[in-house]
Amino acid sequence: MASAWSQSPATFLFLHGLESSIRGNKAQWFRAHFPQVGMQDYHGGLEQRLAQLEEQTAGAGPLILVGSSFGGLMAACFAARHPAQCQRLILLAPALNFSGYQPPTTPLAVPVFLVAGANDTVCPPDLVIPLARASFSNLEVRLEDDDHLLHRTFPHLDWPALLT
């Protein structure tokens, strides 16, 4: 019998943070546990990275984007530009507090699961969560006793459910 994972028609992508890469801890964890999750290194500023993501996803079907920190900002911006292409966003300590980010004029209906660390000093939840609420109408927020890297929380999330 096939698992729900193998039946999902979505394309799964991991978007790493600003100072990270696909050699970082989260990317390595995905390669070991969910090798179906695609990833590539992104370079440059936000617009350059979004252009790289748009090239990567050209012609792709529904997307589940897992964005960590700056990758979460990328996922939010991509969803604002291409909401119909996004099946779900999983935002891990997203950098929505990055200078210049503005929530869309109308909150997006894309389902979003956001995990924030209560001790995050890079993307403080008291700044990020209100921006997420203004950006997404279908938002689930999980505030954890963790820091920006979410090392204690990340491996214990229900990834099979999140990625289906």
VENUR-V455218 format. One record per pair of residues at least 24 apart in sequence whose C-alpha atoms are under 10 Angstrom apart, sorted by the first residue. I is the first residue (numbers start at 0). J is the second residue. Records with the same first field share a line. If there is no record, write none. Layout:
BEGIN
I = J, J
END
This chain:
BEGIN
2 = 159, 163
3 = 159, 160, 162, 163
4 = 33, 35, 159, 160, 161, 162, 163
5 = 35, 163
6 = 163
7 = 61, 162, 163
8 = 60, 61, 62, 163
9 = 59, 60, 61, 62, 63, 64, 84, 85, 86, 87, 162, 163
10 = 35, 36, 37, 56, 59, 60, 61, 62, 63, 64, 85, 86, 162
11 = 35, 36, 37, 38, 61, 62, 63, 64, 65, 86, 87, 88, 162, 163
12 = 36, 37, 38, 39, 52, 55, 56, 62, 63, 64, 65, 66, 74, 88
13 = 37, 38, 39, 40, 63, 64, 65, 66, 67, 70, 71, 74, 89
14 = 38, 39, 40, 41, 48, 52, 64, 65, 66, 67, 68, 69, 70, 71, 72, 73, 74, 90
15 = 39, 40, 41, 65, 66, 67, 68, 69, 70, 71, 73, 91
16 = 40, 41, 66, 67, 68, 69, 70, 71, 72, 73, 91, 92, 93, 94, 148
17 = 41, 42, 43, 44, 45, 48, 67, 68, 69, 70, 72, 94
18 = 42, 68, 69
19 = 67, 68, 69, 70
24 = 148, 150
25 = 67, 148, 149, 150, 153, 154
26 = 67
28 = 153, 154
29 = 154, 158
32 = 154, 158, 159
33 = 158, 159, 162
36 = 63, 64, 65, 162
37 = 64
38 = 65
41 = 70
45 = 69, 70, 72, 73, 76, 97
46 = 73, 76
48 = 73
49 = 73, 74, 76, 77
50 = 77
52 = 77
53 = 77, 80, 81
56 = 84
58 = 84
59 = 84
60 = 84, 85, 86
61 = 85, 86, 87
62 = 86, 87, 88
63 = 87, 88, 89, 110, 111, 161, 162, 163
64 = 88, 89, 90, 111, 162
65 = 89, 90, 91, 111, 112, 113, 161, 162
66 = 90, 91, 92, 93, 94, 113
67 = 91, 92, 93, 94, 114, 147, 148, 149
68 = 92, 93, 94, 95, 96, 97, 115, 121, 122, 147, 148
69 = 93, 94, 95, 96, 97, 122
70 = 94, 95
71 = 95, 113
72 = 96, 97, 100
75 = 100, 102, 103, 107, 109, 111, 131, 134, 135
76 = 100, 101, 102, 103, 134
78 = 107, 108, 109, 135
79 = 103, 104, 105, 106, 107, 109, 134, 135
82 = 107, 108, 109
83 = 107, 108, 109
84 = 109
85 = 109, 110, 111
86 = 110, 111, 163
87 = 111, 112, 137, 161, 162, 163
88 = 112, 113, 138, 161, 162
89 = 113, 114, 139, 161, 162
90 = 114, 115, 131, 140
91 = 115, 116, 141, 147, 148, 149, 152, 153
92 = 116, 117, 119, 121, 122, 123, 124, 127, 128, 142, 146, 147, 148, 149
93 = 121, 122, 123, 124, 127, 128, 131, 147
94 = 121, 122, 123, 124, 126, 127, 147
95 = 122, 123, 124, 126, 127, 128, 129, 130, 131, 134
96 = 121, 122, 123, 124, 125, 126, 127, 128, 129, 130, 131
97 = 121, 122, 127
100 = 130
101 = 130, 133, 134
102 = 129, 130, 131, 132, 133, 134, 135
103 = 130, 133, 134, 135
104 = 133, 134
105 = 133, 134, 135, 136
106 = 131, 132, 133, 134, 135, 136, 137
107 = 132, 133, 134, 135, 136, 137, 138
108 = 134, 135, 136, 137, 138
109 = 134, 135, 136, 137, 138
110 = 135, 136, 137, 138, 139
111 = 135, 136, 137, 138, 139, 140
112 = 137, 138, 139, 140, 141, 161
113 = 138, 139, 140, 141, 142
114 = 139, 140, 141, 142, 143, 145, 147, 149, 152, 153, 156
115 = 140, 141, 142, 143, 144, 145, 146, 147, 148, 149, 152
116 = 141, 142, 143, 144, 145, 146, 147, 148, 149, 150, 151, 152
117 = 141, 142, 143, 144, 145, 146, 147, 149
118 = 142, 143, 144, 145, 146, 147, 149
119 = 143, 144, 145, 146, 147, 148, 149
120 = 146, 147
121 = 146, 147, 148
122 = 146, 147
123 = 147
END
